[in-house]
Amino acid sequence: MSIYAERARYVPVEKGFNIKRPPLEPQAFAAEMARAFADDAPTGFTPLDLSGALGTDYPATTPFMLARYVRIRKGERLDYAFAASGEMWAVLRGRGTLTRGDETIDWRDKDMVALPGGIASSWQAHEDSVLWVATDEPTLAFEGVRPEVAARRPIEATHYRAEDIARELRTLYDRPMAPDTPGRALFMATERTERLGTCLPSMTLTLNAVRPGEAQRLHRHNAAAIVLALHEARCASTIGGKTFPWTPYVTLLTPAGAEHDHRNAETGGTVTDDDVALALIVQDGGLYYYGRTMGFAFA
């Protein structure tokens, strides 16, 4: 018998069909946020790692996504190359310069950046800075593959400037909502992914707003969601029956299939930026859109 035949295994249907895995629980990553924003936090990454619950030997926030807080102290530089197909960044505080090969982007607070993965990058901070990033590293790690540098990238480096985002948000805040509209959301896309309605082909990057007295009613979908509260107002999320008040820059996890809503208890007539709750939401929705299995439904 050859070594190749010795590797073969035969699994009965009782073990190979309807495989059960431990579920993920809704949660808030408050401790990780506090570590990243601490006065003495060093330059580096704080991953939102649930590999213990997922049973993986690589860091992951959900089976397909990994999010991190990123601290870069003034005058210091953070170098890395993620084994991901793409990266989605939000600048929470500070300003600096990103360099990748011959590309340079000057960034500041409230900017967002989408980047192809697998490229050596250098983030230089001109002020003490905190950022947040989400990637699809767990997807590639599960398959045992790495991004191919020479391949045509699914996206090109894309900069969402704070002033452009603010203009788009004002339109979003004022837009009338129909009863069956899923939510008050702005999808960030790139030149190459606009037709898909996503940021990366497999992942969505969305700004979700909840006006005073408004609610994104109870719903579910097959995509998991990683929710970063940017402005809390008086908003809270109920996820899988557990309630999580929004706290600035705390990340919430909505597991795949969990029923959830977002409600802003703020009251008032005129809608101002201070009254509107705003969150950055990353989902692995692109995978489900492509597979025709998003499964969105109001509860």
N, C-alpha and C positions, 0 to 999 in steps of 0.2 A: 504494500500500500504506500502511496506517495504521501509526502508531508501535506500536499494540498487536499487530498482526500481525508487525511486525519483531522483537518480543520472543520470539516462539515459537521453540522449539528442539525437535528430534526426535532422540531418543537410541536407538541400536540396542540390542537386548536384551543383546548381549554386554557392553555398558557399564552398562546399567541394572539388571541382575539380579545378585544375589549380590555386592553391592558390598563390596570389601575395604578395611578401614581398619587403620592401625597398631595393634597390640595394646598394652595397658598391662601393665607389669611389676609384680609384687609389690614393695613397698618400705616402708621405715620413714622417717618424717619427723622424724628426730632433730634435724637442724640447725634446723628451724623451731621445734621445741619449745624448744631451747636459747636461741634469739633472744627468744622471748616471755618466758622466765623470767629472762633476764639482768638483773642488778641495775640496769643503766643503760637498760633497754628503755623507750622512750617509750610514752605512751598511743597505742593504735592497733591495727590488724589485721595479722596475719601469715598470709596465705592459703597453703593447701596446693595450690599451683597447678601443674598439669600441662598447661597449655594448649599448651606446645611439643610435647609428645608427642601430644596430642589433635588438634592442628592447628586450634585455635579462636582467635578474636581476642578472647575474653573469658576470665577466669580460671575454671578448673574443676579439680576433683580427679578426677572421673569424668565421663562424658558427661552425666549428669543431676544431679550433686551437687557442692557446693563446701563445704569445711570450712575453718575459720580458728581460729587461736589469737588471743586478745584480751587485751591488757594495758591496765589502767586504773590509773594511779598514784593514790595517796591524795590526796583532795581534788580530783581532776580528773574531767572528764565526757567521755563519748564519745557523740557524736550521729551518727545515720545513718538511712537509710531503704532497706532492701534491696529490690531488684526481684525478689521471691520470693513464692510463694504462702504460704510459712510459714517459720518459724525454730525451731530446736531448740538450746537452750543448756544447758551444764553449767558450774557454778561450781567451778573447781579450787582456788582460793585467794581468801580475802578476803571482804568483805561490802560491801553498798551498797544503792542504791535505783534501781529502773527506773521511768521515767515515760513514758507514752504517752497523750497527750490527758488525759482525766480518770481514767486508770487508774494506780495506783501499786502496785508490788510491792517489798517489802523482801527482799533475797536475801543468802545467805551460803554459805560453802563447803559442798560436797556437795549443794546444791540443784540442781534442773533446772527449766527453764522452756520451754514451748512457746508460740509466738506466731504470729498471722497476719502475713503479710508486707505490704510496701508501706506501712507506717505509720511516720511519724517517731518515733524513739525516743531516749531519753536515759538512759544508764547512768552513775550517779554513784557513785564509789567512796569508802567511808568508811575503808577500809584498802587497802593496795597489793593489787591483785587481778589474777588471771589466770583467764580463762574460755575456753570452747571453743564454737563454734557451727557448725552445718551447715544448709544451705539447698538449695533446688532452683533457684537462680538460673540454672545452665546450661541447664536445661530450658526456662525462659522465654526466655533469650537465643537459644537455638537456633530457637525458634518466632518470635522477633522480637516478643514481646508483653511487656506490663507488667501487674502486678496492678491490678485496678480497685478503687479505694478505696471506691466506693459499692456494690460488689457484696456479696452475703452471703458472709461469710468462711467458709472450710471449717472453721476452728476459732476458738475464743475464747481469750484469754490464760489459760494454765493453769500453776499453780505446783506442782511436785513437791517438797515440803519434805523436808529431809534426814532428819528424824525419822520421817516416814512411809515414805520409801524404806528406811531401816534396818529397820523392822518387816517390810516386805514381803520384804526380802532374807533375813531370818532364816527365814521360812517357806520361801523358795526353797531355802536351804541344806539344810534338813531334809527336803525332799520326796523320797520314793522315786522312782527313775528306772527306767522300763521299757527293755528293750534297744533298742526302736525309737524312743525319745524323741529328737528332734533335738538337744536340748541343755538345759542348766539355765539357763533364760532367763526374764526378766520383761519383758513388753512394756508400754511406757508408752503410754497412750491418752488421749484427751480425751472430754468429754461428747458431742461430735459425731462422734467417730471410733471409739468403743468397739465398735460393731457390725462395723467393718472390721478391728479388731485391729491398727490402725496408729496412729501419732501424727499425722502429716499424711496426707491421703488417699493420696499417692503415695510416702511415705517412712515407714520404721519406725524407732523409737527403742527400743533394747533394752539391758537390763543382762544380760550373760552371765557366769555364775559357773562356775568349775572347781574342785571340791573337791580336797583332797590325794589324790594317787594316781589321780585321775579324768582322763578324756579325753573331749573332744567329738570323736568319731571322724571319720575322713576323709570329707568330703562335698563336694558342689558345689551351686550354684544359679545361676540366670541373673541374679540381682541382684548388683551390686557391693556390697562392704561396706567401710566405713571404721571401723576398730577403734581406740578410744582406751583404752589400758591405764590403769586407775585404781589397781589394786593388783596387783603382779606375782606375789607368792609365789615359786614356782619354775616359772612357766609359760612356755611357748614355743609359737609357732604355726609350722607348716609350711605354706607357701603356694606352690603351683605348684612343689614340690620344694625350695624355699629355706626355711631355718629362721631365725626371728626371735625371740630371747628377749624376753620382755616387759620393758619399762623404764617406770617411772612417767611417765605423761602423754605418752609417745611414741605417735604415731598410725601404724597399719599400714594398708596398702591391700591388699585382696583383690579382684583384678579379677574381673569377671563370668565365671562358668564355671570359675574356677580351683579345683582340688581343694585342700582345706585342712583342718587339724585344730588343736585347742588341747589341750595336755597339761600338767598340773601335776605336777611331780616331787616336790613336797613330801610328806613322810611324817609320820605321827602318828595317834594315836587320836582324841582329841577335836577336833572341827572348830571352830576359832575364826575370827574375822574376819581375823586375821593369816595364817592358813593358806590361805584361799580366794583364788584369783585372780579378779579382777573387771575386766570391760571394758565400756565403753559402745560399742555397735555401731549404726551408722546404715546403713541399706540403702535403695535405691530399690525395695524389694520391693513397695510398694503398687501400683506400675505393673504389675508382673508378676502379682500376685494378681488384679488387676482384669482383666488380659488373659488369665488362665487359663494362664499360661506360666511359672510360678515355676521349674519344672524341678528341684526339690530331689531329691537322690538320694545315698545313701551310696555311697562308692567301693568 
